[in-house]
Amino acid sequence: MINNWKIIPAFILLVLSATALFAQDLEDLSFGTDNSLDIATWNIEWFPKNGQATVEYVTQILQQLDLDILAMQELDNKDMFDQMLDALPAYTGYYESAWFAGLAYIYKTESVAINDIYEIYTTSPYWSAFPRSPMVMDMNFMGENYLLINNHFKCCGDGTLDMNDESDEEKRRYNAASLLKEYIDTNLSDKNVLVLGDLNDDIAEASQNNVFQMILDDPDNYLFVDFEIANGSSSNWSYPTWPSHLDHILITNELFDELDDIDAQTIKVDEYLDGGWNEYDYNISDHRPVAVKFNFNSNINGDINGDGMLNIQDIILIVTMVLDDDYSSVADMNEDGTINILDVVLAAFIILNPES
């Protein structure tokens, strides 16, 4: 074996220089790959927030992200939504509802086969828990069946869960989470289920005020794939205006076998705009998308872009994650729960010593 430890510092310096020289813009934004199931949830703040400008921004963002499915909240203008879809020939959308409340799906027609889309908890006894009825997508991807449940829980509150007050905002969210769990336990107990959306509360909150505690208390059956995000740096949270992480993706235990190949992250689109957060908030939304990637046909540690190999493109992506204080389990080369220069060094060593 040729030992290349001595040239690793120069190699890393070269990558850092390249990362610094080329400023990020929307053309550098990416997430989905051909070898993965890529799903995101996005509260898009009453689309289109800034009219035609929003349509153009979101069209380009979706083209770059290359998602298989987007669960959207706060769709306001159906005509402009349809106009956007006309500019996205690889996609179609769905927003039909008995009582339209802004939930929608956008999905890639080539990779996603829809079996059914329907709503649950639509009748008046459930309107307090669900101001917007959850929207279920039953679909197949690569021959496997999945069910997604898109949600937008009641907002606001004082941070205290009052179990004796049915009008308390936290209690309404608690009831919604409990009803969703009951529905899955009763009807979908052996299915690949993802619950996602703007759930308007913190999954990492103390137990006495955590509206998701009944789910967190059942770790054999449920897992929030974004829990490390919620429990980590505020720079990775989905709602920066009032720093909090409100948008979540929950999976059932039928998907636990994929955990080593799951990557969840907040997609910080604002960092790819010249005007940063101000430009993003004015033209697009006050929430960032939260996404999950189920990697198939690739067990290569550090393969961030999912192309089946570890190479210089992955090094650049890992360096970018270090600089942005991002986290991805795929990029965590030494599995210490953080992304730092050690992960860059390990990835560089593997590339320079392929036979080691």
Secondary structure, DSSP 8 states (H G I E B T S, - for coil): ----GGGHHHHHHHHHHHHHHS---GGG-----TTEEEEEEEEEEEE-TTTHHHHHHHHHHHHHH--SEEEEEEE--HHHHHHHHHT-TTEEEE---SS--S-EEEEETTTEEEEEEEE-S-SGGGTTT-SS--EEEEEEETTEEEEEEEEE------S---TT-TT-HHHHHHHHHHHHHHHHHHH-TTS-EEEEEE--S-TTS-GGG-TTHHHHT-TTTEEETTHHHHTS-GGG-SBTTTTB--EEEEEEGGGGGGGGGEEEEE--GGGGSTTHHHHHHHHT-SS--EEEEEE-S---TT-TT-SSS--HHHHHHHHHHHHHT---TTT-TT-SSS-SHHHHHHHHHHHH-TT-
